[in-house]
Amino acid sequence: MAERLPNASAFMEGVVNSADDAVVIYNRDESIISWNRVSEQLLGYSAHEILGQSIVTLIPPTRLDEEREALDRIAQGDTISD
């Protein structure tokens, strides 16, 4: 029987912060809600600067349509694999 995590939020934060890759998490309204140290190093924003900002801040204008399409697909229950 699997044990339940005492605090899933703290566990997830630990996973994000220990990742060797940039991890950016944002919600449906496109606000960035999680940002790890690798993201800071690679993308140049501190967590203080970027949390609460729109994910659009990080996406080149020429790729915004792709992001919108991916979000629409996710909202419909599709999986994005690339």
PDB file of N, CA, C and O in Angstrom:
ATOM      1  N   MET A   1       0.840  -1.177   0.000  1.00  0.00           N
ATOM      2  CA  MET A   1       0.000   0.000   0.000  1.00  0.00           C
ATOM      3  C   MET A   1       0.888   1.245   0.000  1.00  0.00           C
ATOM      4  O   MET A   1       1.795   1.361   0.825  1.00  0.00           O
ATOM      5  N   ALA A   2       0.634   2.159  -0.908  1.00  0.00           N
ATOM      6  CA  ALA A   2       1.439   3.380  -1.012  1.00  0.00           C
ATOM      7  C   ALA A   2       1.117   4.322   0.131  1.00  0.00           C
ATOM      8  O   ALA A   2      -0.035   4.483   0.535  1.00  0.00           O
ATOM      9  N   GLU A   3       2.173   4.936   0.638  1.00  0.00           N
ATOM     10  CA  GLU A   3       1.970   5.933   1.696  1.00  0.00           C
ATOM     11  C   GLU A   3       1.548   7.247   1.077  1.00  0.00           C
ATOM     12  O   GLU A   3       1.992   7.593  -0.017  1.00  0.00           O
ATOM     13  N   ARG A   4       0.703   7.972   1.763  1.00  0.00           N
ATOM     14  CA  ARG A   4       0.300   9.301   1.311  1.00  0.00           C
ATOM     15  C   ARG A   4       1.371  10.296   1.729  1.00  0.00           C
ATOM     16  O   ARG A   4       1.972  10.165   2.796  1.00  0.00           O
ATOM     17  N   LEU A   5       1.597  11.252   0.913  1.00  0.00           N
ATOM     18  CA  LEU A   5       2.547  12.302   1.246  1.00  0.00           C
ATOM     19  C   LEU A   5       1.935  13.212   2.292  1.00  0.00           C
ATOM     20  O   LEU A   5       0.786  13.632   2.156  1.00  0.00           O
ATOM     21  N   PRO A   6       2.697  13.524   3.345  1.00  0.00           N
ATOM     22  CA  PRO A   6       2.140  14.394   4.369  1.00  0.00           C
ATOM     23  C   PRO A   6       1.848  15.797   3.852  1.00  0.00           C
ATOM     24  O   PRO A   6       0.912  16.447   4.317  1.00  0.00           O
ATOM     25  N   ASN A   7       2.631  16.260   2.908  1.00  0.00           N
ATOM     26  CA  ASN A   7       2.426  17.589   2.360  1.00  0.00           C
ATOM     27  C   ASN A   7       2.858  17.560   0.901  1.00  0.00           C
ATOM     28  O   ASN A   7       4.031  17.771   0.591  1.00  0.00           O
ATOM     29  N   ALA A   8       1.914  17.300   0.007  1.00  0.00           N
ATOM     30  CA  ALA A   8       2.226  17.165  -1.407  1.00  0.00           C
ATOM     31  C   ALA A   8       2.845  18.432  -1.976  1.00  0.00           C
ATOM     32  O   ALA A   8       3.714  18.358  -2.845  1.00  0.00           O
ATOM     33  N   SER A   9       2.418  19.572  -1.505  1.00  0.00           N
ATOM     34  CA  SER A   9       2.961  20.835  -1.993  1.00  0.00           C
ATOM     35  C   SER A   9       4.448  20.959  -1.662  1.00  0.00           C
ATOM     36  O   SER A   9       5.243  21.356  -2.514  1.00  0.00           O
ATOM     37  N   ALA A  10       4.817  20.629  -0.453  1.00  0.00           N
ATOM     38  CA  ALA A  10       6.226  20.687  -0.045  1.00  0.00           C
ATOM     39  C   ALA A  10       7.052  19.667  -0.826  1.00  0.00           C
ATOM     40  O   ALA A  10       8.189  19.942  -1.209  1.00  0.00           O
ATOM     41  N   PHE A  11       6.472  18.490  -1.058  1.00  0.00           N
ATOM     42  CA  PHE A  11       7.158  17.466  -1.836  1.00  0.00           C
ATOM     43  C   PHE A  11       7.420  17.974  -3.254  1.00  0.00           C
ATOM     44  O   PHE A  11       8.534  17.856  -3.764  1.00  0.00           O
ATOM     45  N   MET A  12       6.389  18.540  -3.888  1.00  0.00           N
ATOM     46  CA  MET A  12       6.531  19.043  -5.251  1.00  0.00           C
ATOM     47  C   MET A  12       7.563  20.166  -5.310  1.00  0.00           C
ATOM     48  O   MET A  12       8.362  20.230  -6.244  1.00  0.00           O
ATOM     49  N   GLU A  13       7.546  21.030  -4.339  1.00  0.00           N
ATOM     50  CA  GLU A  13       8.534  22.108  -4.292  1.00  0.00           C
ATOM     51  C   GLU A  13       9.944  21.531  -4.214  1.00  0.00           C
ATOM     52  O   GLU A  13      10.859  22.040  -4.860  1.00  0.00           O
ATOM     53  N   GLY A  14      10.122  20.477  -3.432  1.00  0.00           N
ATOM     54  CA  GLY A  14      11.418  19.824  -3.333  1.00  0.00           C
ATOM     55  C   GLY A  14      11.865  19.228  -4.655  1.00  0.00           C
ATOM     56  O   GLY A  14      13.037  19.327  -5.019  1.00  0.00           O
ATOM     57  N   VAL A  15      10.946  18.613  -5.371  1.00  0.00           N
ATOM     58  CA  VAL A  15      11.259  18.034  -6.677  1.00  0.00           C
ATOM     59  C   VAL A  15      11.675  19.136  -7.648  1.00  0.00           C
ATOM     60  O   VAL A  15      12.691  19.016  -8.332  1.00  0.00           O
ATOM     61  N   VAL A  16      10.897  20.197  -7.705  1.00  0.00           N
ATOM     62  CA  VAL A  16      11.197  21.310  -8.613  1.00  0.00           C
ATOM     63  C   VAL A  16      12.560  21.916  -8.284  1.00  0.00           C
ATOM     64  O   VAL A  16      13.361  22.166  -9.185  1.00  0.00           O
ATOM     65  N   ASN A  17      12.822  22.150  -7.016  1.00  0.00           N
ATOM     66  CA  ASN A  17      14.067  22.810  -6.625  1.00  0.00           C
ATOM     67  C   ASN A  17      15.299  21.925  -6.750  1.00  0.00           C
ATOM     68  O   ASN A  17      16.418  22.436  -6.798  1.00  0.00           O
ATOM     69  N   SER A  18      15.119  20.620  -6.803  1.00  0.00           N
ATOM     70  CA  SER A  18      16.275  19.739  -6.946  1.00  0.00           C
ATOM     71  C   SER A  18      16.532  19.323  -8.393  1.00  0.00           C
ATOM     72  O   SER A  18      17.502  18.616  -8.664  1.00  0.00           O
ATOM     73  N   ALA A  19      15.691  19.745  -9.312  1.00  0.00           N
ATOM     74  CA  ALA A  19      15.849  19.387 -10.720  1.00  0.00           C
ATOM     75  C   ALA A  19      17.096  20.028 -11.307  1.00  0.00           C
ATOM     76  O   ALA A  19      17.478  21.137 -10.936  1.00  0.00           O
ATOM     77  N   ASP A  20      17.723  19.306 -12.233  1.00  0.00           N
ATOM     78  CA  ASP A  20      18.905  19.817 -12.924  1.00  0.00           C
ATOM     79  C   ASP A  20      18.545  20.598 -14.185  1.00  0.00           C
ATOM     80  O   ASP A  20      19.429  21.073 -14.897  1.00  0.00           O
ATOM     81  N   ASP A  21      17.267  20.728 -14.458  1.00  0.00           N
ATOM     82  CA  ASP A  21      16.770  21.470 -15.614  1.00  0.00           C
ATOM     83  C   ASP A  21      15.907  22.627 -15.138  1.00  0.00           C
ATOM     84  O   ASP A  21      15.442  22.646 -13.998  1.00  0.00           O
ATOM     85  N   ALA A  22      15.704  23.582 -16.018  1.00  0.00           N
ATOM     86  CA  ALA A  22      14.785  24.669 -15.708  1.00  0.00           C
ATOM     87  C   ALA A  22      13.383  24.104 -15.587  1.00  0.00           C
ATOM     88  O   ALA A  22      12.936  23.351 -16.452  1.00  0.00           O
ATOM     89  N   VAL A  23      12.691  24.461 -14.526  1.00  0.00           N
ATOM     90  CA  VAL A  23      11.306  24.046 -14.326  1.00  0.00           C
ATOM     91  C   VAL A  23      10.490  25.300 -14.060  1.00  0.00           C
ATOM     92  O   VAL A  23      10.715  26.015 -13.084  1.00  0.00           O
ATOM     93  N   VAL A  24       9.542  25.549 -14.946  1.00  0.00           N
ATOM     94  CA  VAL A  24       8.657  26.696 -14.827  1.00  0.00           C
ATOM     95  C   VAL A  24       7.237  26.144 -14.809  1.00  0.00           C
ATOM     96  O   VAL A  24       6.827  25.436 -15.730  1.00  0.00           O
ATOM     97  N   ILE A  25       6.496  26.466 -13.769  1.00  0.00           N
ATOM     98  CA  ILE A  25       5.117  26.004 -13.660  1.00  0.00           C
ATOM     99  C   ILE A  25       4.212  27.226 -13.670  1.00  0.00           C
ATOM    100  O   ILE A  25       4.447  28.207 -12.964  1.00  0.00           O
ATOM    101  N   TYR A  26       3.172  27.138 -14.491  1.00  0.00           N
ATOM    102  CA  TYR A  26       2.219  28.237 -14.541  1.00  0.00           C
ATOM    103  C   TYR A  26       0.812  27.672 -14.571  1.00  0.00           C
ATOM    104  O   TYR A  26       0.597  26.511 -14.920  1.00  0.00           O
ATOM    105  N   ASN A  27      -0.142  28.513 -14.198  1.00  0.00           N
ATOM    106  CA  ASN A  27      -1.522  28.053 -14.109  1.00  0.00           C
ATOM    107  C   ASN A  27      -2.311  28.435 -15.359  1.00  0.00           C
ATOM    108  O   ASN A  27      -1.761  28.991 -16.310  1.00  0.00           O
ATOM    109  N   ARG A  28      -3.597  28.131 -15.340  1.00  0.00           N
ATOM    110  CA  ARG A  28      -4.429  28.365 -16.530  1.00  0.00           C
ATOM    111  C   ARG A  28      -4.521  29.825 -16.947  1.00  0.00           C
ATOM    112  O   ARG A  28      -4.725  30.125 -18.124  1.00  0.00           O
ATOM    113  N   ASP A  29      -4.371  30.734 -15.992  1.00  0.00           N
ATOM    114  CA  ASP A  29      -4.414  32.147 -16.391  1.00  0.00           C
ATOM    115  C   ASP A  29      -3.032  32.638 -16.826  1.00  0.00           C
ATOM    116  O   ASP A  29      -2.808  33.836 -16.997  1.00  0.00           O
ATOM    117  N   GLU A  30      -2.112  31.688 -17.000  1.00  0.00           N
ATOM    118  CA  GLU A  30      -0.768  31.925 -17.531  1.00  0.00           C
ATOM    119  C   GLU A  30       0.172  32.610 -16.555  1.00  0.00           C
ATOM    120  O   GLU A  30       1.240  33.069 -16.961  1.00  0.00           O
ATOM    121  N   SER A  31      -0.189  32.694 -15.281  1.00  0.00           N
ATOM    122  CA  SER A  31       0.689  33.282 -14.274  1.00  0.00           C
ATOM    123  C   SER A  31       1.699  32.235 -13.812  1.00  0.00           C
ATOM    124  O   SER A  31       1.335  31.100 -13.503  1.00  0.00           O
ATOM    125  N   ILE A  32       2.961  32.628 -13.770  1.00  0.00           N
ATOM    126  CA  ILE A  32       4.020  31.728 -13.313  1.00  0.00           C
ATOM    127  C   ILE A  32       3.884  31.567 -11.801  1.00  0.00           C
ATOM    128  O   ILE A  32       3.848  32.550 -11.060  1.00  0.00           O
ATOM    129  N   ILE A  33       3.808  30.303 -11.354  1.00  0.00           N
ATOM    130  CA  ILE A  33       3.594  30.037  -9.935  1.00  0.00           C
ATOM    131  C   ILE A  33       4.763  29.298  -9.290  1.00  0.00           C
ATOM    132  O   ILE A  33       4.818  29.185  -8.065  1.00  0.00           O
ATOM    133  N   SER A  34       5.695  28.794 -10.094  1.00  0.00           N
ATOM    134  CA  SER A  34       6.864  28.117  -9.543  1.00  0.00           C
ATOM    135  C   SER A  34       8.028  28.286 -10.507  1.00  0.00           C
ATOM    136  O   SER A  34       7.860  28.279 -11.727  1.00  0.00           O
ATOM    137  N   TRP A  35       9.223  28.441  -9.922  1.00  0.00           N
ATOM    138  CA  TRP A  35      10.413  28.798 -10.702  1.00  0.00           C
ATOM    139  C   TRP A  35      11.615  28.308  -9.932  1.00  0.00           C
ATOM    140  O   TRP A  35      11.793  28.694  -8.777  1.00  0.00           O
ATOM    141  N   ASN A  36      12.446  27.474 -10.524  1.00  0.00           N
ATOM    142  CA  ASN A  36      13.575  26.937  -9.769  1.00  0.00           C
ATOM    143  C   ASN A  36      14.879  27.689 -10.044  1.00  0.00           C
ATOM    144  O   ASN A  36      14.938  28.575 -10.896  1.00  0.00           O
ATOM    145  N   ARG A  37      15.913  27.314  -9.304  1.00  0.00           N
ATOM    146  CA  ARG A  37      17.206  28.008  -9.408  1.00  0.00           C
ATOM    147  C   ARG A  37      17.826  27.870 -10.798  1.00  0.00           C
ATOM    148  O   ARG A  37      18.491  28.791 -11.271  1.00  0.00           O
ATOM    149  N   VAL A  38      17.614  26.725 -11.457  1.00  0.00           N
ATOM    150  CA  VAL A  38      18.152  26.550 -12.803  1.00  0.00           C
ATOM    151  C   VAL A  38      17.454  27.507 -13.773  1.00  0.00           C
ATOM    152  O   VAL A  38      18.089  28.034 -14.686  1.00  0.00           O
ATOM    153  N   SER A  39      16.167  27.730 -13.579  1.00  0.00           N
ATOM    154  CA  SER A  39      15.449  28.710 -14.393  1.00  0.00           C
ATOM    155  C   SER A  39      16.070  30.086 -14.228  1.00  0.00           C
ATOM    156  O   SER A  39      16.245  30.822 -15.200  1.00  0.00           O
ATOM    157  N   GLU A  40      16.402  30.427 -12.990  1.00  0.00           N
ATOM    158  CA  GLU A  40      17.055  31.716 -12.735  1.00  0.00           C
ATOM    159  C   GLU A  40      18.352  31.823 -13.527  1.00  0.00           C
ATOM    160  O   GLU A  40      18.615  32.845 -14.160  1.00  0.00           O
ATOM    161  N   GLN A  41      19.160  30.768 -13.491  1.00  0.00           N
ATOM    162  CA  GLN A  41      20.457  30.779 -14.168  1.00  0.00           C
ATOM    163  C   GLN A  41      20.314  30.844 -15.684  1.00  0.00           C
ATOM    164  O   GLN A  41      21.032  31.590 -16.350  1.00  0.00           O
ATOM    165  N   LEU A  42      19.389  30.062 -16.226  1.00  0.00           N
ATOM    166  CA  LEU A  42      19.248  29.985 -17.679  1.00  0.00           C
ATOM    167  C   LEU A  42      18.448  31.134 -18.285  1.00  0.00           C
ATOM    168  O   LEU A  42      18.740  31.579 -19.395  1.00  0.00           O
ATOM    169  N   LEU A  43      17.448  31.610 -17.564  1.00  0.00           N
ATOM    170  CA  LEU A  43      16.536  32.589 -18.143  1.00  0.00           C
ATOM    171  C   LEU A  43      16.725  34.003 -17.619  1.00  0.00           C
ATOM    172  O   LEU A  43      16.163  34.953 -18.163  1.00  0.00           O
ATOM    173  N   GLY A  44      17.521  34.144 -16.555  1.00  0.00           N
ATOM    174  CA  GLY A  44      17.930  35.462 -16.126  1.00  0.00           C
ATOM    175  C   GLY A  44      17.003  36.231 -15.208  1.00  0.00           C
ATOM    176  O   GLY A  44      17.286  37.386 -14.890  1.00  0.00           O
ATOM    177  N   TYR A  45      15.919  35.640 -14.778  1.00  0.00           N
ATOM    178  CA  TYR A  45      15.008  36.298 -13.845  1.00  0.00           C
ATOM    179  C   TYR A  45      15.099  35.606 -12.489  1.00  0.00           C
ATOM    180  O   TYR A  45      15.166  34.379 -12.415  1.00  0.00           O
ATOM    181  N   SER A  46      15.102  36.393 -11.425  1.00  0.00           N
ATOM    182  CA  SER A  46      15.003  35.785 -10.096  1.00  0.00           C
ATOM    183  C   SER A  46      13.547  35.385  -9.880  1.00  0.00           C
ATOM    184  O   SER A  46      12.647  35.886 -10.554  1.00  0.00           O
ATOM    185  N   ALA A  47      13.330  34.485  -8.942  1.00  0.00           N
ATOM    186  CA  ALA A  47      11.952  34.086  -8.615  1.00  0.00           C
ATOM    187  C   ALA A  47      11.146  35.313  -8.204  1.00  0.00           C
ATOM    188  O   ALA A  47       9.980  35.448  -8.578  1.00  0.00           O
ATOM    189  N   HIS A  48      11.760  36.198  -7.444  1.00  0.00           N
ATOM    190  CA  HIS A  48      11.067  37.411  -6.988  1.00  0.00           C
ATOM    191  C   HIS A  48      10.571  38.241  -8.177  1.00  0.00           C
ATOM    192  O   HIS A  48       9.481  38.811  -8.128  1.00  0.00           O
ATOM    193  N   GLU A  49      11.369  38.304  -9.238  1.00  0.00           N
ATOM    194  CA  GLU A  49      11.004  39.101 -10.411  1.00  0.00           C
ATOM    195  C   GLU A  49       9.912  38.441 -11.263  1.00  0.00           C
ATOM    196  O   GLU A  49       9.064  39.136 -11.823  1.00  0.00           O
ATOM    197  N   ILE A  50       9.928  37.111 -11.365  1.00  0.00           N
ATOM    198  CA  ILE A  50       9.089  36.444 -12.355  1.00  0.00           C
ATOM    199  C   ILE A  50       7.802  35.843 -11.808  1.00  0.00           C
ATOM    200  O   ILE A  50       6.814  35.753 -12.536  1.00  0.00           O
ATOM    201  N   LEU A  51       7.788  35.428 -10.542  1.00  0.00           N
ATOM    202  CA  LEU A  51       6.572  34.809 -10.010  1.00  0.00           C
ATOM    203  C   LEU A  51       5.408  35.789 -10.102  1.00  0.00           C
ATOM    204  O   LEU A  51       5.529  36.956  -9.727  1.00  0.00           O
ATOM    205  N   GLY A  52       4.284  35.297 -10.608  1.00  0.00           N
ATOM    206  CA  GLY A  52       3.104  36.131 -10.798  1.00  0.00           C
ATOM    207  C   GLY A  52       3.032  36.780 -12.171  1.00  0.00           C
ATOM    208  O   GLY A  52       1.982  37.287 -12.564  1.00  0.00           O
ATOM    209  N   GLN A  53       4.142  36.769 -12.904  1.00  0.00           N
ATOM    210  CA  GLN A  53       4.156  37.327 -14.254  1.00  0.00           C
ATOM    211  C   GLN A  53       3.559  36.313 -15.233  1.00  0.00           C
ATOM    212  O   GLN A  53       3.430  35.132 -14.907  1.00  0.00           O
ATOM    213  N   SER A  54       3.207  36.762 -16.397  1.00  0.00           N
ATOM    214  CA  SER A  54       2.657  35.891 -17.429  1.00  0.00           C
ATOM    215  C   SER A  54       3.763  35.056 -18.062  1.00  0.00           C
ATOM    216  O   SER A  54       4.880  35.537 -18.254  1.00  0.00           O
ATOM    217  N   ILE A  55       3.453  33.818 -18.382  1.00  0.00           N
ATOM    218  CA  ILE A  55       4.391  32.952 -19.098  1.00  0.00           C
ATOM    219  C   ILE A  55       4.789  33.569 -20.431  1.00  0.00           C
ATOM    220  O   ILE A  55       5.854  33.267 -20.969  1.00  0.00           O
ATOM    221  N   VAL A  56       3.936  34.429 -20.959  1.00  0.00           N
ATOM    222  CA  VAL A  56       4.209  35.107 -22.228  1.00  0.00           C
ATOM    223  C   VAL A  56       5.519  35.898 -22.156  1.00  0.00           C
ATOM    224  O   VAL A  56       6.164  36.123 -23.180  1.00  0.00           O
ATOM    225  N   THR A  57       5.906  36.314 -20.969  1.00  0.00           N
ATOM    226  CA  THR A  57       7.167  37.027 -20.765  1.00  0.00           C
ATOM    227  C   THR A  57       8.342  36.214 -21.300  1.00  0.00           C
ATOM    228  O   THR A  57       9.330  36.787 -21.761  1.00  0.00           O
ATOM    229  N   LEU A  58       8.249  34.908 -21.245  1.00  0.00           N
ATOM    230  CA  LEU A  58       9.355  34.022 -21.611  1.00  0.00           C
ATOM    231  C   LEU A  58       9.264  33.457 -23.019  1.00  0.00           C
ATOM    232  O   LEU A  58      10.209  32.825 -23.492  1.00  0.00           O
ATOM    233  N   ILE A  59       8.165  33.670 -23.683  1.00  0.00           N
ATOM    234  CA  ILE A  59       7.945  33.056 -24.995  1.00  0.00           C
ATOM    235  C   ILE A  59       8.173  34.089 -26.092  1.00  0.00           C
ATOM    236  O   ILE A  59       7.588  35.172 -26.064  1.00  0.00           O
ATOM    237  N   PRO A  60       9.026  33.751 -27.057  1.00  0.00           N
ATOM    238  CA  PRO A  60       9.236  34.690 -28.171  1.00  0.00           C
ATOM    239  C   PRO A  60       7.912  34.956 -28.891  1.00  0.00           C
ATOM    240  O   PRO A  60       7.116  34.036 -29.080  1.00  0.00           O
ATOM    241  N   PRO A  61       7.675  36.189 -29.288  1.00  0.00           N
ATOM    242  CA  PRO A  61       6.410  36.542 -29.957  1.00  0.00           C
ATOM    243  C   PRO A  61       6.086  35.644 -31.155  1.00  0.00           C
ATOM    244  O   PRO A  61       4.916  35.387 -31.439  1.00  0.00           O
ATOM    245  N   THR A  62       7.104  35.174 -31.847  1.00  0.00           N
ATOM    246  CA  THR A  62       6.877  34.327 -33.019  1.00  0.00           C
ATOM    247  C   THR A  62       6.397  32.928 -32.653  1.00  0.00           C
ATOM    248  O   THR A  62       6.002  32.167 -33.536  1.00  0.00           O
ATOM    249  N   ARG A  63       6.424  32.563 -31.337  1.00  0.00           N
ATOM    250  CA  ARG A  63       6.019  31.224 -30.905  1.00  0.00           C
ATOM    251  C   ARG A  63       4.762  31.248 -30.027  1.00  0.00           C
ATOM    252  O   ARG A  63       4.344  30.202 -29.530  1.00  0.00           O
ATOM    253  N   LEU A  64       4.163  32.410 -29.833  1.00  0.00           N
ATOM    254  CA  LEU A  64       2.980  32.515 -28.974  1.00  0.00           C
ATOM    255  C   LEU A  64       1.816  31.661 -29.470  1.00  0.00           C
ATOM    256  O   LEU A  64       1.085  31.089 -28.661  1.00  0.00           O
ATOM    257  N   ASP A  65       1.635  31.568 -30.777  1.00  0.00           N
ATOM    258  CA  ASP A  65       0.541  30.755 -31.321  1.00  0.00           C
ATOM    259  C   ASP A  65       0.704  29.293 -30.915  1.00  0.00           C
ATOM    260  O   ASP A  65      -0.282  28.622 -30.610  1.00  0.00           O
ATOM    261  N   GLU A  66       1.937  28.795 -30.909  1.00  0.00           N
ATOM    262  CA  GLU A  66       2.190  27.413 -30.493  1.00  0.00           C
ATOM    263  C   GLU A  66       1.794  27.202 -29.038  1.00  0.00           C
ATOM    264  O   GLU A  66       1.215  26.172 -28.694  1.00  0.00           O
ATOM    265  N   GLU A  67       2.100  28.165 -28.190  1.00  0.00           N
ATOM    266  CA  GLU A  67       1.760  28.063 -26.769  1.00  0.00           C
ATOM    267  C   GLU A  67       0.251  28.050 -26.575  1.00  0.00           C
ATOM    268  O   GLU A  67      -0.277  27.245 -25.809  1.00  0.00           O
ATOM    269  N   ARG A  68      -0.428  28.933 -27.262  1.00  0.00           N
ATOM    270  CA  ARG A  68      -1.890  28.988 -27.162  1.00  0.00           C
ATOM    271  C   ARG A  68      -2.517  27.666 -27.628  1.00  0.00           C
ATOM    272  O   ARG A  68      -3.446  27.156 -27.003  1.00  0.00           O
ATOM    273  N   GLU A  69      -2.000  27.126 -28.723  1.00  0.00           N
ATOM    274  CA  GLU A  69      -2.506  25.857 -29.236  1.00  0.00           C
ATOM    275  C   GLU A  69      -2.265  24.732 -28.212  1.00  0.00           C
ATOM    276  O   GLU A  69      -3.153  23.914 -27.972  1.00  0.00           O
ATOM    277  N   ALA A  70      -1.086  24.694 -27.624  1.00  0.00           N
ATOM    278  CA  ALA A  70      -0.785  23.666 -26.619  1.00  0.00           C
ATOM    279  C   ALA A  70      -1.717  23.794 -25.417  1.00  0.00           C
ATOM    280  O   ALA A  70      -2.224  22.786 -24.925  1.00  0.00           O
ATOM    281  N   LEU A  71      -1.948  25.004 -24.941  1.00  0.00           N
ATOM    282  CA  LEU A  71      -2.843  25.203 -23.804  1.00  0.00           C
ATOM    283  C   LEU A  71      -4.273  24.771 -24.135  1.00  0.00           C
ATOM    284  O   LEU A  71      -4.956  24.178 -23.300  1.00  0.00           O
ATOM    285  N   ASP A  72      -4.715  25.072 -25.349  1.00  0.00           N
ATOM    286  CA  ASP A  72      -6.055  24.646 -25.774  1.00  0.00           C
ATOM    287  C   ASP A  72      -6.158  23.121 -25.796  1.00  0.00           C
ATOM    288  O   ASP A  72      -7.161  22.554 -25.362  1.00  0.00           O
ATOM    289  N   ARG A  73      -5.119  22.466 -26.303  1.00  0.00           N
ATOM    290  CA  ARG A  73      -5.124  21.000 -26.355  1.00  0.00           C
ATOM    291  C   ARG A  73      -5.146  20.400 -24.948  1.00  0.00           C
ATOM    292  O   ARG A  73      -5.881  19.448 -24.688  1.00  0.00           O
ATOM    293  N   ILE A  74      -4.353  20.950 -24.057  1.00  0.00           N
ATOM    294  CA  ILE A  74      -4.319  20.461 -22.673  1.00  0.00           C
ATOM    295  C   ILE A  74      -5.685  20.641 -22.024  1.00  0.00           C
ATOM    296  O   ILE A  74      -6.169  19.747 -21.330  1.00  0.00           O
ATOM    297  N   ALA A  75      -6.306  21.797 -22.249  1.00  0.00           N
ATOM    298  CA  ALA A  75      -7.633  22.064 -21.682  1.00  0.00           C
ATOM    299  C   ALA A  75      -8.675  21.051 -22.179  1.00  0.00           C
ATOM    300  O   ALA A  75      -9.654  20.771 -21.488  1.00  0.00           O
ATOM    301  N   GLN A  76      -8.457  20.512 -23.367  1.00  0.00           N
ATOM    302  CA  GLN A  76      -9.370  19.515 -23.945  1.00  0.00           C
ATOM    303  C   GLN A  76      -9.019  18.102 -23.497  1.00  0.00           C
ATOM    304  O   GLN A  76      -9.707  17.146 -23.856  1.00  0.00           O
ATOM    305  N   GLY A  77      -7.950  17.967 -22.712  1.00  0.00           N
ATOM    306  CA  GLY A  77      -7.557  16.649 -22.212  1.00  0.00           C
ATOM    307  C   GLY A  77      -6.506  15.940 -23.030  1.00  0.00           C
ATOM    308  O   GLY A  77      -6.163  14.795 -22.734  1.00  0.00           O
ATOM    309  N   ASP A  78      -5.981  16.600 -24.062  1.00  0.00           N
ATOM    310  CA  ASP A  78      -4.933  15.996 -24.866  1.00  0.00           C
ATOM    311  C   ASP A  78      -3.602  16.021 -24.126  1.00  0.00           C
ATOM    312  O   ASP A  78      -3.428  16.766 -23.162  1.00  0.00           O
ATOM    313  N   THR A  79      -2.674  15.204 -24.585  1.00  0.00           N
ATOM    314  CA  THR A  79      -1.325  15.164 -24.030  1.00  0.00           C
ATOM    315  C   THR A  79      -0.365  15.772 -25.026  1.00  0.00           C
ATOM    316  O   THR A  79      -0.461  15.513 -26.225  1.00  0.00           O
ATOM    317  N   ILE A  80       0.559  16.578 -24.539  1.00  0.00           N
ATOM    318  CA  ILE A  80       1.588  17.183 -25.392  1.00  0.00           C
ATOM    319  C   ILE A  80       2.882  16.423 -25.147  1.00  0.00           C
ATOM    320  O   ILE A  80       3.356  16.361 -24.013  1.00  0.00           O
ATOM    321  N   SER A  81       3.452  15.852 -26.183  1.00  0.00           N
ATOM    322  CA  SER A  81       4.651  15.045 -25.996  1.00  0.00           C
ATOM    323  C   SER A  81       5.913  15.649 -26.587  1.00  0.00           C
ATOM    324  O   SER A  81       6.999  15.097 -26.412  1.00  0.00           O
ATOM    325  N   ASP A  82       5.794  16.750 -27.269  1.00  0.00           N
ATOM    326  CA  ASP A  82       7.001  17.372 -27.822  1.00  0.00           C
ATOM    327  C   ASP A  82       6.980  18.853 -27.692  1.00  0.00           C
ATOM    328  O   ASP A  82       7.925  19.522 -28.110  1.00  0.00           O
TER     329      ASP A  82
END
